Structures are given as structure tokens and as C-alpha cells.
Amino acid sequence: MPSSRKKPGINQGPEIYDPEALRVESSRSERIEMSRFTDGRRAPSSSRKKAMKIVLLDLLLLCIIGGVLYPFIVEMNKSGDLEETRCRLELRRSQEDVLVSLKMRTDDDAAGNRPVDITVYVNGRETESFTDLTPPGGMERTLRYSLKEAEEKVKVEILLEIEDASLRLNAVSSASR
């Protein structure tokens, strides 16, 4: 005899049809075969909620990566050491142009006045190439370069070479308006 207790879910219990004392019952295996979910899954609403939570967590993770980690990655390429010279690239945007500054500082005990080849790339194209000397030991030298603004986003790369060693610095200047 089937129990009179009702179970929550898709199948509420055995199917009984009683028109004028005619009784129809189904076995457990027949009820399982008639069920929409034969492998014991939950109703679709709970799986949709779970999928929505996963999507929201993915979006949160992308926001954290984009907002927190990306600025640190961009800043990493603005400075570096070449031989005994510390180099730093800075960009500033004025109303009409982009101002590029390259600061070179040698160590106190370094041999200064070594030739350094400097190549400036703007948005992937070489715009300027020149040779300069590193500053004397313990001193700092700043090289400035001005670009007329042509686009909203300007990517500046500087390649420095001293003999066989090289260093590539890059920075991006976005619109300030």
C-alpha cells in the first residue's frame, strides 16, 4: 500500500485513478521513468540561481583584475635599470601635446659619460632616434620630448641601448578631457 504522506518535488506519490472502483497503481520503477529528472537533479530554478552566482563571481573577479592589478602591471614598465643607470619614463598631457620625460640617474660609484642610444616609438612607429651620454656618477639627467596630440590614447615606448645591454620602457597616456 502506498503511504498517504505527500513528498515535495515533482512526483507527489503513486498515481491512483478511481472511477467507479477501478483502481490504477504504478510501481516505483514506473514512477521513476515518468519523472522529468531521473538522475535525482533538483528543480531548474536552483540550477539557474547557481549559474547566476557563478557568472556574478566571474564578473567580480574581472573587475578586481582590471581595477586593481592592471595599473600595477602598466607601472612596472615605466622604470628599469640599464647597466649602472636607473631610468624612468614619465608622460604628462597638456592641452595640445603630450610631454615625455626620460630621467637617467647613475650610481655614485658608476663610470659616467657612456654613450647610450635612445629610440622613441609613438604608437608603434619610430619617431626619434639619437645618441646621448649617461650622466656622471651620482648625477641625474632628464631628457624631454614633446608630441603633438593626434589621438586620444598615445603609447610611448623608449628603447635604450648601452653597448650590448638594452632596456625598453613604455607608458600610455589617455585623454584628459
N, C-alpha and C positions, 0 to 999 in steps of 0.2 A: 504494500500500500504506500502510495506517495504521502509525504508529510504535508501537513497543512501550513507549515511555516513558509512564508514567502521570502525568497532571496533577492537582494538587489542585483541589478545587472540586466543584461539583455534577455536572458531566459528566466522567467519567473517561476518555473516549476513544470511539472508534467502537463501536457496538453490533454485536457479532458473535454469531451463533447458529449452532451447527454440529451439528445432529442428523443423523448418518449422511451426512456430506459435503455437506450442504445449507448454503450459506453466505449469510448476510444481512448486508449492509452498508448504512450510511446516509451520505449526503453531509453536508458541513459545514453547509449551509443547513438540512437536516432536523434536525440535532443542535441548531442554534441555536433552531429553532422549538420543539423539545421541552423546552428548558431552562426552568426556573422564572423565571429572570431574563434577559430578552432584551436589556436595555439595559446590561449589564455591572455591575449593582449587586453589592454584597457580600452575604454571608450576613446574615440578620436579627439575629443576636446582636451584631454590631458596630454596627449602626444603633441598637439598643436601648441599648448602652453609651454611644454618643454622645449620645443623647437624655437619658439619666440624668445625664450630666455637665453638660449644659445646664441641666437642672432644678436640680441642686445649686448651680451657679453663680448661678442666679437667686435661689435661697433665701439664699445668702450675701450677695448684693447687697442684698436686702431687709433682712437683719439689720444690715448696715452702715448703711443709711439709717435704719432705726428706732432703732438703738442709739447712733449717733454724731451724725448730722445733726439728728434731731428735737429733742433737748434744746437745741441752739443756736437752732433756729427758735423754740421756745417762749420762750426767754430774751430774744429780740430785742424782744418786745412788752412787756417789763416796765419799760422806761425810754425816755425821749424828751425832746426839747426843745420847749418852747412859748414863743414869743417869746424872752425872755431868761431864762427859768426852766427849770431842769433838774428833771425829775420822775421818780420811781422808785416802783414798786409792789412791795410785799413781802407774802407770805402766810405765816402760821405757824399750825399746828394744835395746839391743846391738847386736853385730854381731852374737853371739852364743846363748845368753839366753835372757829371759825376767826377768827384775828386778822388784820386788814387794816391795813397801814401805807402811807400815801402821803407820801413825802418830797419837798418842794419846796425848791430852792436857787436863788437868783438870782445873777447875775454881780455882781462887785464894783462895776462902774460902771452897773448897771441901775437904772432907776427902780422902786422897790419900791412896795408897797401899792396894787397894781392889783387891781380886783375880778376874781375867777375863779369861774366857775360849775362846780360839781362834781356829777356824777351817777353814782351807784353802781348797777351792774346785777349781780345774782346769778343765775346760771344763766339768763340771758336776760331776767329780769324786773327792772324798775326798783324798787329798794328804798329809796333815799335820794337826795335832791336838796337841795343847799344852796349858798350863796354865801359865799366867804371872800376874804381878801386875800392877795396874794403877799407873801412875806417881804421886808423891806428889803434893799438891796444888800449882797451878800456874806453874808447870813444864811441859815439853814435853818429850815424849819417842817415838823413832822410831824403829819399828821392820822391818827388811829386810829379804826378801826371794828371792831365785834365782831359776828360772825354765829353764831347758834345752829346747830349741825350738824344738818342734816336728811337729807343724802345722803352717800354715800361720796366722791363726786367733786364738788367745788364749783368752778365757773368764775366768777371775779370780773372784771368789766370796769369801768373808770372812764373817764368822758368829762370832759375838762377843756376849758373854753372861756374864752378871753380875747378880748373884742371879736369880731373876725371869724375869729380863728385857733382851731383845735381840735386836740386830741390824744386818742387812745384808747389806754389801757393795759389789758392783760389778763394774767391768770395763772390757773393751775389748781392746786388743792390736792387731792391724793388722800389716801386713808385711810392713817393712820399705825399702825394696829393690826396 
